[in-house]
Amino acid sequence: MTALHIFDMDGTLLSGTTASLQIAAAHGSESELRALEARFTAGALDTAGFAAAIHGLWANLIPEIVAAAVDGGTWLTEELRGDLPVSRCVAYGDSLSDAPLFAHLTATVAVNADHHLENRATASYRGRSLLEAYVLGRAHLGAAHPPSQS
């Protein structure tokens, strides 16, 4: 069954890289992503434009590519979610700036988070493996009673 995983993309979940770079490397679109990031950093692209561009760039993204990315190493809108139930969406974040997204979804994983976000999450992960955080998030998909926090 299809699921949507939304990672905090500001680079703070992973040391020395970002989730988006890991996914782009596994997807084969790293140069295109770096060009998008450069345009965003230069102010030539706003957050909505970046989200639309990455949506197009990763239109053929499949769970196996994401799994490969997290093994190696923002806002959710109704338009992006489409007909997918909220119960099939998981957000990963680390700070209070991710709170609006966490408030919108029922499955949320605080990754190495400060207490402001950790208190709002359905699960908490501390460590250096994005794969472990991803596995924790997958365990929350569609669960009537999410697993207890770790």
Summary of the structure (lengths in Angstrom):
residues: 150
radius of gyration: 14.6
end to end distance: 25.0
largest distance: 43.7
contacts: 444
relative contact order: 0.17
helix: 48%
strand: 11%
